Amino acid sequence: MITGERHLRLVVGEYAQHYNRHRPHRSLGQRVPNRLSEPEPLTATDNTRLRRRDRLGGLIHEYTQVA
């Protein structure tokens, strides 16, 4: 629930950052808009270890590969 204009700006800013810097886009070869010059990411296997980062109180989850 959005509690005011300040909170709305925070939520929209956080979502926009997630959308443009982390969320993979199928039409961009699973890359994010801010990293189009990078090669396509590798596909995860059953042995791949992942780290999850919750954003917006757990409404959005970001996953990164752990070495």
PQR file with spaces between the fields and no chain letter, atoms N, CA, C, O and H, PARSE charges and radii, in Angstrom:
ATOM       1  N    MET     1       0.840   -1.161    0.000 -0.4000 1.5000
ATOM       2  CA   MET     1       0.000    0.000    0.000 -0.0000 2.0000
ATOM       3  C    MET     1       0.903    1.248    0.000  0.5500 1.7000
ATOM       4  O    MET     1       1.827    1.360    0.805 -0.5500 1.4000
ATOM       5  N    ILE     2       0.624    2.145   -0.886 -0.4000 1.5000
ATOM       6  CA   ILE     2       1.370    3.401   -0.996 -0.0000 2.0000
ATOM       7  C    ILE     2       0.779    4.387    0.014  0.5500 1.7000
ATOM       8  O    ILE     2      -0.436    4.583    0.055 -0.5500 1.4000
ATOM       9  H    ILE     2      -0.127    2.054   -1.540  0.4000 1.0000
ATOM      10  N    THR     3       1.640    5.008    0.830 -0.4000 1.5000
ATOM      11  CA   THR     3       1.146    5.854    1.912 -0.0000 2.0000
ATOM      12  C    THR     3       1.235    7.352    1.634  0.5500 1.7000
ATOM      13  O    THR     3       0.780    8.155    2.448 -0.5500 1.4000
ATOM      14  H    THR     3       2.627    4.849    0.796  0.4000 1.0000
ATOM      15  N    GLY     4       1.804    7.735    0.515 -0.4000 1.5000
ATOM      16  CA   GLY     4       1.903    9.160    0.201 -0.0000 2.0000
ATOM      17  C    GLY     4       2.788    9.375   -1.009  0.5500 1.7000
ATOM      18  O    GLY     4       3.329    8.425   -1.575 -0.5500 1.4000
ATOM      19  H    GLY     4       2.173    7.082   -0.147  0.4000 1.0000
ATOM      20  N    GLU     5       2.932   10.630   -1.401 -0.4000 1.5000
ATOM      21  CA   GLU     5       3.707   10.956   -2.594 -0.0000 2.0000
ATOM      22  C    GLU     5       5.174   10.568   -2.441  0.5500 1.7000
ATOM      23  O    GLU     5       5.771   10.033   -3.375 -0.5500 1.4000
ATOM      24  H    GLU     5       2.493   11.402   -0.942  0.4000 1.0000
ATOM      25  N    ARG     6       5.757   10.827   -1.283 -0.4000 1.5000
ATOM      26  CA   ARG     6       7.162   10.470   -1.064 -0.0000 2.0000
ATOM      27  C    ARG     6       7.369    8.956   -1.188  0.5500 1.7000
ATOM      28  O    ARG     6       8.329    8.501   -1.810 -0.5500 1.4000
ATOM      29  H    ARG     6       5.272   11.261   -0.524  0.4000 1.0000
ATOM      30  N    HIS     7       6.476    8.202   -0.602 -0.4000 1.5000
ATOM      31  CA   HIS     7       6.560    6.748   -0.679 -0.0000 2.0000
ATOM      32  C    HIS     7       6.361    6.267   -2.123  0.5500 1.7000
ATOM      33  O    HIS     7       7.051    5.349   -2.569 -0.5500 1.4000
ATOM      34  H    HIS     7       5.696    8.572   -0.097  0.4000 1.0000
ATOM      35  N    LEU     8       5.439    6.870   -2.841 -0.4000 1.5000
ATOM      36  CA   LEU     8       5.203    6.523   -4.242 -0.0000 2.0000
ATOM      37  C    LEU     8       6.458    6.763   -5.079  0.5500 1.7000
ATOM      38  O    LEU     8       6.829    5.920   -5.895 -0.5500 1.4000
ATOM      39  H    LEU     8       4.878    7.615   -2.479  0.4000 1.0000
ATOM      40  N    ARG     9       7.109    7.902   -4.880 -0.4000 1.5000
ATOM      41  CA   ARG     9       8.345    8.189   -5.617 -0.0000 2.0000
ATOM      42  C    ARG     9       9.433    7.161   -5.298  0.5500 1.7000
ATOM      43  O    ARG     9      10.174    6.751   -6.191 -0.5500 1.4000
ATOM      44  H    ARG     9       6.807    8.587   -4.217  0.4000 1.0000
ATOM      45  N    LEU    10       9.534    6.751   -4.060 -0.4000 1.5000
ATOM      46  CA   LEU    10      10.500    5.739   -3.650 -0.0000 2.0000
ATOM      47  C    LEU    10      10.215    4.404   -4.350  0.5500 1.7000
ATOM      48  O    LEU    10      11.127    3.773   -4.884 -0.5500 1.4000
ATOM      49  H    LEU    10       8.932    7.085   -3.334  0.4000 1.0000
ATOM      50  N    VAL    11       8.969    3.987   -4.345 -0.4000 1.5000
ATOM      51  CA   VAL    11       8.582    2.711   -4.950 -0.0000 2.0000
ATOM      52  C    VAL    11       8.798    2.736   -6.458  0.5500 1.7000
ATOM      53  O    VAL    11       9.354    1.787   -7.012 -0.5500 1.4000
ATOM      54  H    VAL    11       8.228    4.500   -3.912  0.4000 1.0000
ATOM      55  N    VAL    12       8.376    3.788   -7.125 -0.4000 1.5000
ATOM      56  CA   VAL    12       8.546    3.884   -8.573 -0.0000 2.0000
ATOM      57  C    VAL    12      10.029    3.944   -8.931  0.5500 1.7000
ATOM      58  O    VAL    12      10.447    3.317   -9.905 -0.5500 1.4000
ATOM      59  H    VAL    12       7.925    4.558   -6.675  0.4000 1.0000
ATOM      60  N    GLY    13      10.820    4.672   -8.180 -0.4000 1.5000
ATOM      61  CA   GLY    13      12.258    4.739   -8.430 -0.0000 2.0000
ATOM      62  C    GLY    13      12.935    3.392   -8.255  0.5500 1.7000
ATOM      63  O    GLY    13      13.786    3.012   -9.058 -0.5500 1.4000
ATOM      64  H    GLY    13      10.480    5.181   -7.389  0.4000 1.0000
ATOM      65  N    GLU    14      12.563    2.671   -7.211 -0.4000 1.5000
ATOM      66  CA   GLU    14      13.131    1.344   -6.953 -0.0000 2.0000
ATOM      67  C    GLU    14      12.755    0.375   -8.071  0.5500 1.7000
ATOM      68  O    GLU    14      13.596   -0.397   -8.532 -0.5500 1.4000
ATOM      69  H    GLU    14      11.871    2.979   -6.558  0.4000 1.0000
ATOM      70  N    TYR    15      11.490    0.412   -8.511 -0.4000 1.5000
ATOM      71  CA   TYR    15      11.061   -0.476   -9.589 -0.0000 2.0000
ATOM      72  C    TYR    15      11.765   -0.123  -10.905  0.5500 1.7000
ATOM      73  O    TYR    15      12.190   -1.020  -11.634 -0.5500 1.4000
ATOM      74  H    TYR    15      10.807    1.040   -8.137  0.4000 1.0000
ATOM      75  N    ALA    16      11.892    1.153  -11.212 -0.4000 1.5000
ATOM      76  CA   ALA    16      12.566    1.563  -12.448 -0.0000 2.0000
ATOM      77  C    ALA    16      14.028    1.127  -12.439  0.5500 1.7000
ATOM      78  O    ALA    16      14.556    0.693  -13.462 -0.5500 1.4000
ATOM      79  H    ALA    16      11.547    1.882  -10.621  0.4000 1.0000
ATOM      80  N    GLN    17      14.675    1.241  -11.294 -0.4000 1.5000
ATOM      81  CA   GLN    17      16.062    0.791  -11.178 -0.0000 2.0000
ATOM      82  C    GLN    17      16.150   -0.722  -11.404  0.5500 1.7000
ATOM      83  O    GLN    17      17.038   -1.187  -12.118 -0.5500 1.4000
ATOM      84  H    GLN    17      14.246    1.594  -10.463  0.4000 1.0000
ATOM      85  N    HIS    18      15.256   -1.477  -10.816 -0.4000 1.5000
ATOM      86  CA   HIS    18      15.222   -2.929  -11.011 -0.0000 2.0000
ATOM      87  C    HIS    18      14.967   -3.269  -12.481  0.5500 1.7000
ATOM      88  O    HIS    18      15.642   -4.131  -13.044 -0.5500 1.4000
ATOM      89  H    HIS    18      14.534   -1.099  -10.236  0.4000 1.0000
ATOM      90  N    TYR    19      14.009   -2.603  -13.093 -0.4000 1.5000
ATOM      91  CA   TYR    19      13.619   -2.888  -14.474 -0.0000 2.0000
ATOM      92  C    TYR    19      14.758   -2.605  -15.452  0.5500 1.7000
ATOM      93  O    TYR    19      14.966   -3.371  -16.393 -0.5500 1.4000
ATOM      94  H    TYR    19      13.462   -1.903  -12.636  0.4000 1.0000
ATOM      95  N    ASN    20      15.496   -1.517  -15.241 -0.4000 1.5000
ATOM      96  CA   ASN    20      16.534   -1.114  -16.189 -0.0000 2.0000
ATOM      97  C    ASN    20      17.925   -1.655  -15.879  0.5500 1.7000
ATOM      98  O    ASN    20      18.778   -1.695  -16.766 -0.5500 1.4000
ATOM      99  H    ASN    20      15.327   -0.895  -14.477  0.4000 1.0000
ATOM     100  N    ARG    21      18.173   -2.074  -14.634 -0.4000 1.5000
ATOM     101  CA   ARG    21      19.524   -2.507  -14.257 -0.0000 2.0000
ATOM     102  C    ARG    21      19.639   -3.980  -13.907  0.5500 1.7000
ATOM     103  O    ARG    21      20.748   -4.510  -13.843 -0.5500 1.4000
ATOM     104  H    ARG    21      17.480   -2.042  -13.913  0.4000 1.0000
ATOM     105  N    HIS    22      18.518   -4.653  -13.679 -0.4000 1.5000
ATOM     106  CA   HIS    22      18.642   -6.045  -13.257 -0.0000 2.0000
ATOM     107  C    HIS    22      17.723   -7.012  -14.014  0.5500 1.7000
ATOM     108  O    HIS    22      18.167   -8.086  -14.420 -0.5500 1.4000
ATOM     109  H    HIS    22      17.617   -4.222  -13.732  0.4000 1.0000
ATOM     110  N    ARG    23      16.480   -6.656  -14.205 -0.4000 1.5000
ATOM     111  CA   ARG    23      15.499   -7.570  -14.779 -0.0000 2.0000
ATOM     112  C    ARG    23      15.879   -7.965  -16.207  0.5500 1.7000
ATOM     113  O    ARG    23      16.018   -7.095  -17.066 -0.5500 1.4000
ATOM     114  H    ARG    23      16.119   -5.783  -13.876  0.4000 1.0000
ATOM     115  N    PRO    24      16.051   -9.280  -16.477 -0.5600 1.5000
ATOM     116  CA   PRO    24      16.384   -9.698  -17.838  0.2800 2.0000
ATOM     117  C    PRO    24      15.173   -9.541  -18.769  0.5500 1.7000
ATOM     118  O    PRO    24      14.031   -9.777  -18.376 -0.5500 1.4000
ATOM     119  N    HIS    25      15.454   -9.141  -19.995 -0.4000 1.5000
ATOM     120  CA   HIS    25      14.406   -8.950  -20.992 -0.0000 2.0000
ATOM     121  C    HIS    25      14.598   -9.989  -22.093  0.5500 1.7000
ATOM     122  O    HIS    25      15.666  -10.060  -22.701 -0.5500 1.4000
ATOM     123  H    HIS    25      16.382   -8.949  -20.314  0.4000 1.0000
ATOM     124  N    ARG    26      13.588  -10.777  -22.345 -0.4000 1.5000
ATOM     125  CA   ARG    26      13.670  -11.843  -23.345 -0.0000 2.0000
ATOM     126  C    ARG    26      14.031  -11.295  -24.726  0.5500 1.7000
ATOM     127  O    ARG    26      14.826  -11.902  -25.445 -0.5500 1.4000
ATOM     128  H    ARG    26      12.721  -10.719  -21.851  0.4000 1.0000
ATOM     129  N    SER    27      13.458  -10.162  -25.096 -0.4000 1.5000
ATOM     130  CA   SER    27      13.714   -9.600  -26.427 -0.0000 2.0000
ATOM     131  C    SER    27      15.140   -9.052  -26.561  0.5500 1.7000
ATOM     132  O    SER    27      15.594   -8.777  -27.672 -0.5500 1.4000
ATOM     133  H    SER    27      12.813   -9.670  -24.512  0.4000 1.0000
ATOM     134  N    LEU    28      15.841   -8.893  -25.445 -0.4000 1.5000
ATOM     135  CA   LEU    28      17.220   -8.386  -25.470 -0.0000 2.0000
ATOM     136  C    LEU    28      18.225   -9.505  -25.191  0.5500 1.7000
ATOM     137  O    LEU    28      19.362   -9.233  -24.807 -0.5500 1.4000
ATOM     138  H    LEU    28      15.472   -9.116  -24.543  0.4000 1.0000
ATOM     139  N    GLY    29      17.818  -10.753  -25.381 -0.4000 1.5000
ATOM     140  CA   GLY    29      18.710  -11.880  -25.159 -0.0000 2.0000
ATOM     141  C    GLY    29      19.032  -12.081  -23.693  0.5500 1.7000
ATOM     142  O    GLY    29      20.166  -12.412  -23.347 -0.5500 1.4000
ATOM     143  H    GLY    29      16.894  -10.974  -25.693  0.4000 1.0000
ATOM     144  N    GLN    30      18.054  -11.886  -22.828 -0.4000 1.5000
ATOM     145  CA   GLN    30      18.178  -12.018  -21.369 -0.0000 2.0000
ATOM     146  C    GLN    30      19.159  -11.009  -20.769  0.5500 1.7000
ATOM     147  O    GLN    30      19.672  -11.217  -19.670 -0.5500 1.4000
ATOM     148  H    GLN    30      17.133  -11.617  -23.108  0.4000 1.0000
ATOM     149  N    ARG    31      19.414   -9.925  -21.487 -0.4000 1.5000
ATOM     150  CA   ARG    31      20.236   -8.840  -20.950 -0.0000 2.0000
ATOM     151  C    ARG    31      19.324   -7.746  -20.421  0.5500 1.7000
ATOM     152  O    ARG    31      18.122   -7.739  -20.685 -0.5500 1.4000
ATOM     153  H    ARG    31      18.997   -9.757  -22.380  0.4000 1.0000
ATOM     154  N    VAL    32      19.904   -6.833  -19.680 -0.4000 1.5000
ATOM     155  CA   VAL    32      19.132   -5.698  -19.164 -0.0000 2.0000
ATOM     156  C    VAL    32      19.407   -4.475  -20.041  0.5500 1.7000
ATOM     157  O    VAL    32      20.472   -4.403  -20.654 -0.5500 1.4000
ATOM     158  H    VAL    32      20.880   -6.838  -19.465  0.4000 1.0000
ATOM     159  N    PRO    33      18.489   -3.518  -20.120 -0.5600 1.5000
ATOM     160  CA   PRO    33      18.677   -2.363  -21.000  0.2800 2.0000
ATOM     161  C    PRO    33      19.976   -1.597  -20.745  0.5500 1.7000
ATOM     162  O    PRO    33      20.566   -1.076  -21.692 -0.5500 1.4000
ATOM     163  N    ASN    34      20.434   -1.513  -19.503 -0.4000 1.5000
ATOM     164  CA   ASN    34      21.650   -0.755  -19.202 -0.0000 2.0000
ATOM     165  C    ASN    34      22.924   -1.507  -19.569  0.5500 1.7000
ATOM     166  O    ASN    34      24.008   -0.930  -19.479 -0.5500 1.4000
ATOM     167  H    ASN    34      19.954   -1.936  -18.734  0.4000 1.0000
ATOM     168  N    ARG    35      22.839   -2.775  -19.982 -0.4000 1.5000
ATOM     169  CA   ARG    35      24.030   -3.574  -20.279 -0.0000 2.0000
ATOM     170  C    ARG    35      23.929   -4.269  -21.634  0.5500 1.7000
ATOM     171  O    ARG    35      24.283   -5.442  -21.753 -0.5500 1.4000
ATOM     172  H    ARG    35      21.959   -3.244  -20.055  0.4000 1.0000
ATOM     173  N    LEU    36      23.459   -3.570  -22.642 -0.4000 1.5000
ATOM     174  CA   LEU    36      23.272   -4.185  -23.955 -0.0000 2.0000
ATOM     175  C    LEU    36      24.578   -4.550  -24.639  0.5500 1.7000
ATOM     176  O    LEU    36      24.593   -5.422  -25.508 -0.5500 1.4000
ATOM     177  H    LEU    36      23.172   -2.617  -22.546  0.4000 1.0000
ATOM     178  N    SER    37      25.675   -3.903  -24.267 -0.4000 1.5000
ATOM     179  CA   SER    37      26.953   -4.191  -24.919 -0.0000 2.0000
ATOM     180  C    SER    37      27.613   -5.455  -24.352  0.5500 1.7000
ATOM     181  O    SER    37      28.577   -5.955  -24.933 -0.5500 1.4000
ATOM     182  H    SER    37      25.663   -3.195  -23.561  0.4000 1.0000
ATOM     183  N    GLU    38      27.113   -5.973  -23.236 -0.4000 1.5000
ATOM     184  CA   GLU    38      27.672   -7.191  -22.646 -0.0000 2.0000
ATOM     185  C    GLU    38      27.137   -8.424  -23.377  0.5500 1.7000
ATOM     186  O    GLU    38      26.045   -8.369  -23.943 -0.5500 1.4000
ATOM     187  H    GLU    38      26.331   -5.567  -22.764  0.4000 1.0000
ATOM     188  N    PRO    39      27.887   -9.541  -23.378 -0.5600 1.5000
ATOM     189  CA   PRO    39      27.389  -10.767  -24.018  0.2800 2.0000
ATOM     190  C    PRO    39      26.205  -11.338  -23.250  0.5500 1.7000
ATOM     191  O    PRO    39      25.975  -10.994  -22.091 -0.5500 1.4000
ATOM     192  N    GLU    40      25.460  -12.213  -23.912 -0.4000 1.5000
ATOM     193  CA   GLU    40      24.318  -12.843  -23.257 -0.0000 2.0000
ATOM     194  C    GLU    40      24.796  -13.643  -22.055  0.5500 1.7000
ATOM     195  O    GLU    40      25.858  -14.263  -22.108 -0.5500 1.4000
ATOM     196  H    GLU    40      25.647  -12.493  -24.854  0.4000 1.0000
ATOM     197  N    PRO    41      24.020  -13.637  -20.964 -0.5600 1.5000
ATOM     198  CA   PRO    41      24.440  -14.373  -19.771  0.2800 2.0000
ATOM     199  C    PRO    41      24.392  -15.884  -19.992  0.5500 1.7000
ATOM     200  O    PRO    41      23.653  -16.382  -20.842 -0.5500 1.4000
ATOM     201  N    LEU    42      25.193  -16.595  -19.212 -0.4000 1.5000
ATOM     202  CA   LEU    42      25.195  -18.048  -19.279 -0.0000 2.0000
ATOM     203  C    LEU    42      23.912  -18.607  -18.690  0.5500 1.7000
ATOM     204  O    LEU    42      23.282  -17.979  -17.839 -0.5500 1.4000
ATOM     205  H    LEU    42      25.793  -16.190  -18.522  0.4000 1.0000
ATOM     206  N    THR    43      23.532  -19.783  -19.144 -0.4000 1.5000
ATOM     207  CA   THR    43      22.343  -20.441  -18.621 -0.0000 2.0000
ATOM     208  C    THR    43      22.700  -21.176  -17.340  0.5500 1.7000
ATOM     209  O    THR    43      23.726  -21.853  -17.274 -0.5500 1.4000
ATOM     210  H    THR    43      24.044  -20.293  -19.835  0.4000 1.0000
ATOM     211  N    ALA    44      21.874  -21.047  -16.338 -0.4000 1.5000
ATOM     212  CA   ALA    44      22.114  -21.720  -15.068 -0.0000 2.0000
ATOM     213  C    ALA    44      21.871  -23.218  -15.212  0.5500 1.7000
ATOM     214  O    ALA    44      21.010  -23.644  -15.982 -0.5500 1.4000
ATOM     215  H    ALA    44      21.040  -20.497  -16.391  0.4000 1.0000
ATOM     216  N    THR    45      22.635  -24.013  -14.468 -0.4000 1.5000
ATOM     217  CA   THR    45      22.460  -25.462  -14.438 -0.0000 2.0000
ATOM     218  C    THR    45      21.899  -25.857  -13.078  0.5500 1.7000
ATOM     219  O    THR    45      21.667  -25.001  -12.224 -0.5500 1.4000
ATOM     220  H    THR    45      23.334  -23.667  -13.842  0.4000 1.0000
ATOM     221  N    ASP    46      21.684  -27.149  -12.878 -0.4000 1.5000
ATOM     222  CA   ASP    46      21.174  -27.630  -11.596 -0.0000 2.0000
ATOM     223  C    ASP    46      22.166  -27.378  -10.462  0.5500 1.7000
ATOM     224  O    ASP    46      21.760  -27.273   -9.305 -0.5500 1.4000
ATOM     225  H    ASP    46      21.873  -27.844  -13.572  0.4000 1.0000
ATOM     226  N    ASN    47      23.462  -27.280  -10.776 -0.4000 1.5000
ATOM     227  CA   ASN    47      24.493  -27.093   -9.755 -0.0000 2.0000
ATOM     228  C    ASN    47      24.765  -25.621   -9.471  0.5500 1.7000
ATOM     229  O    ASN    47      25.531  -25.313   -8.558 -0.5500 1.4000
ATOM     230  H    ASN    47      23.792  -27.365  -11.716  0.4000 1.0000
ATOM     231  N    THR    48      24.174  -24.719  -10.210 -0.4000 1.5000
ATOM     232  CA   THR    48      24.446  -23.296  -10.063 -0.0000 2.0000
ATOM     233  C    THR    48      23.925  -22.791   -8.721  0.5500 1.7000
ATOM     234  O    THR    48      22.775  -23.029   -8.353 -0.5500 1.4000
ATOM     235  H    THR    48      23.552  -24.969  -10.952  0.4000 1.0000
ATOM     236  N    ARG    49      24.794  -22.093   -8.003 -0.4000 1.5000
ATOM     237  CA   ARG    49      24.391  -21.492   -6.736 -0.0000 2.0000
ATOM     238  C    ARG    49      23.943  -20.060   -7.003  0.5500 1.7000
ATOM     239  O    ARG    49      24.616  -19.303   -7.703 -0.5500 1.4000
ATOM     240  H    ARG    49      25.728  -21.900   -8.302  0.4000 1.0000
ATOM     241  N    LEU    50      22.803  -19.704   -6.437 -0.4000 1.5000
ATOM     242  CA   LEU    50      22.236  -18.379   -6.644 -0.0000 2.0000
ATOM     243  C    LEU    50      22.087  -17.657   -5.314  0.5500 1.7000
ATOM     244  O    LEU    50      21.900  -18.269   -4.263 -0.5500 1.4000
ATOM     245  H    LEU    50      22.256  -20.319   -5.868  0.4000 1.0000
ATOM     246  N    ARG    51      22.176  -16.348   -5.396 -0.4000 1.5000
ATOM     247  CA   ARG    51      21.921  -15.499   -4.239 -0.0000 2.0000
ATOM     248  C    ARG    51      20.701  -14.647   -4.562  0.5500 1.7000
ATOM     249  O    ARG    51      20.609  -14.068   -5.645 -0.5500 1.4000
ATOM     250  H    ARG    51      22.328  -15.851   -6.250  0.4000 1.0000
ATOM     251  N    ARG    52      19.763  -14.572   -3.616 -0.4000 1.5000
ATOM     252  CA   ARG    52      18.551  -13.790   -3.834 -0.0000 2.0000
ATOM     253  C    ARG    52      18.623  -12.508   -3.015  0.5500 1.7000
ATOM     254  O    ARG    52      19.007  -12.514   -1.846 -0.5500 1.4000
ATOM     255  H    ARG    52      19.838  -15.042   -2.736  0.4000 1.0000
ATOM     256  N    ARG    53      18.243  -11.411   -3.659 -0.4000 1.5000
ATOM     257  CA   ARG    53      18.167  -10.112   -2.991 -0.0000 2.0000
ATOM     258  C    ARG    53      16.735   -9.620   -3.099  0.5500 1.7000
ATOM     259  O    ARG    53      16.205   -9.470   -4.200 -0.5500 1.4000
ATOM     260  H    ARG    53      17.930  -11.405   -4.609  0.4000 1.0000
ATOM     261  N    ASP    54      16.120   -9.373   -1.972 -0.4000 1.5000
ATOM     262  CA   ASP    54      14.750   -8.869   -1.961 -0.0000 2.0000
ATOM     263  C    ASP    54      14.757   -7.355   -2.063  0.5500 1.7000
ATOM     264  O    ASP    54      15.565   -6.675   -1.430 -0.5500 1.4000
ATOM     265  H    ASP    54      16.551   -9.495   -1.078  0.4000 1.0000
ATOM     266  N    ARG    55      13.845   -6.842   -2.869 -0.4000 1.5000
ATOM     267  CA   ARG    55      13.669   -5.398   -3.008 -0.0000 2.0000
ATOM     268  C    ARG    55      12.205   -5.079   -2.768  0.5500 1.7000
ATOM     269  O    ARG    55      11.334   -5.929   -2.952 -0.5500 1.4000
ATOM     270  H    ARG    55      13.189   -7.394   -3.383  0.4000 1.0000
ATOM     271  N    LEU    56      11.948   -3.870   -2.364 -0.4000 1.5000
ATOM     272  CA   LEU    56      10.587   -3.406   -2.050 -0.0000 2.0000
ATOM     273  C    LEU    56       9.905   -4.334   -1.049  0.5500 1.7000
ATOM     274  O    LEU    56       8.754   -4.732   -1.226 -0.5500 1.4000
ATOM     275  H    LEU    56      12.656   -3.179   -2.215  0.4000 1.0000
ATOM     276  N    GLY    57      10.639   -4.664   -0.003 -0.4000 1.5000
ATOM     277  CA   GLY    57      10.066   -5.486    1.058 -0.0000 2.0000
ATOM     278  C    GLY    57       9.725   -6.901    0.628  0.5500 1.7000
ATOM     279  O    GLY    57       8.839   -7.525    1.213 -0.5500 1.4000
ATOM     280  H    GLY    57      11.575   -4.341    0.141  0.4000 1.0000
ATOM     281  N    GLY    58      10.408   -7.417   -0.380 -0.4000 1.5000
ATOM     282  CA   GLY    58      10.170   -8.781   -0.844 -0.0000 2.0000
ATOM     283  C    GLY    58       9.199   -8.896   -2.004  0.5500 1.7000
ATOM     284  O    GLY    58       8.905  -10.006   -2.449 -0.5500 1.4000
ATOM     285  H    GLY    58      11.128   -6.911   -0.855  0.4000 1.0000
ATOM     286  N    LEU    59       8.692   -7.773   -2.506 -0.4000 1.5000
ATOM     287  CA   LEU    59       7.792   -7.836   -3.666 -0.0000 2.0000
ATOM     288  C    LEU    59       8.542   -8.169   -4.943  0.5500 1.7000
ATOM     289  O    LEU    59       7.980   -8.764   -5.862 -0.5500 1.4000
ATOM     290  H    LEU    59       8.931   -6.872   -2.145  0.4000 1.0000
ATOM     291  N    ILE    60       9.813   -7.785   -5.003 -0.4000 1.5000
ATOM     292  CA   ILE    60      10.667   -8.059   -6.157 -0.0000 2.0000
ATOM     293  C    ILE    60      11.867   -8.849   -5.655  0.5500 1.7000
ATOM     294  O    ILE    60      12.429   -8.529   -4.607 -0.5500 1.4000
ATOM     295  H    ILE    60      10.270   -7.301   -4.257  0.4000 1.0000
ATOM     296  N    HIS    61      12.261   -9.874   -6.394 -0.4000 1.5000
ATOM     297  CA   HIS    61      13.432  -10.665   -6.049 -0.0000 2.0000
ATOM     298  C    HIS    61      14.446  -10.556   -7.197  0.5500 1.7000
ATOM     299  O    HIS    61      14.091  -10.688   -8.368 -0.5500 1.4000
ATOM     300  H    HIS    61      11.805  -10.134   -7.246  0.4000 1.0000
ATOM     301  N    GLU    62      15.704  -10.314   -6.841 -0.4000 1.5000
ATOM     302  CA   GLU    62      16.775  -10.284   -7.825 -0.0000 2.0000
ATOM     303  C    GLU    62      17.726  -11.438   -7.513  0.5500 1.7000
ATOM     304  O    GLU    62      18.082  -11.658   -6.355 -0.5500 1.4000
ATOM     305  H    GLU    62      15.993  -10.207   -5.890  0.4000 1.0000
ATOM     306  N    TYR    63      18.130  -12.164   -8.536 -0.4000 1.5000
ATOM     307  CA   TYR    63      18.995  -13.314   -8.360 -0.0000 2.0000
ATOM     308  C    TYR    63      20.316  -13.076   -9.079  0.5500 1.7000
ATOM     309  O    TYR    63      20.340  -12.573  -10.203 -0.5500 1.4000
ATOM     310  H    TYR    63      17.841  -11.985   -9.477  0.4000 1.0000
ATOM     311  N    THR    64      21.419  -13.441   -8.421 -0.4000 1.5000
ATOM     312  CA   THR    64      22.729  -13.379   -9.033 -0.0000 2.0000
ATOM     313  C    THR    64      23.438  -14.694   -8.789  0.5500 1.7000
ATOM     314  O    THR    64      23.194  -15.377   -7.794 -0.5500 1.4000
ATOM     315  H    THR    64      21.400  -13.849   -7.509  0.4000 1.0000
ATOM     316  N    GLN    65      24.312  -15.035   -9.708 -0.4000 1.5000
ATOM     317  CA   GLN    65      25.070  -16.273   -9.619 -0.0000 2.0000
ATOM     318  C    GLN    65      26.210  -16.097   -8.624  0.5500 1.7000
ATOM     319  O    GLN    65      26.882  -15.066   -8.622 -0.5500 1.4000
ATOM     320  H    GLN    65      24.510  -14.480  -10.516  0.4000 1.0000
ATOM     321  N    VAL    66      26.427  -17.097   -7.782 -0.4000 1.5000
ATOM     322  CA   VAL    66      27.512  -17.094   -6.806 -0.0000 2.0000
ATOM     323  C    VAL    66      28.640  -17.949   -7.349  0.5500 1.7000
ATOM     324  O    VAL    66      28.408  -19.062   -7.820 -0.5500 1.4000
ATOM     325  H    VAL    66      25.881  -17.935   -7.783  0.4000 1.0000
ATOM     326  N    ALA    67      29.871  -17.433   -7.286 -0.4000 1.5000
ATOM     327  CA   ALA    67      31.016  -18.185   -7.806 -0.0000 2.0000
ATOM     328  C    ALA    67      31.338  -19.374   -6.947  0.5500 1.7000
ATOM     329  O    ALA    67      32.276  -20.114   -7.244 -0.5500 1.4000
ATOM     330  H    ALA    67      30.060  -16.529   -6.904  0.4000 1.0000
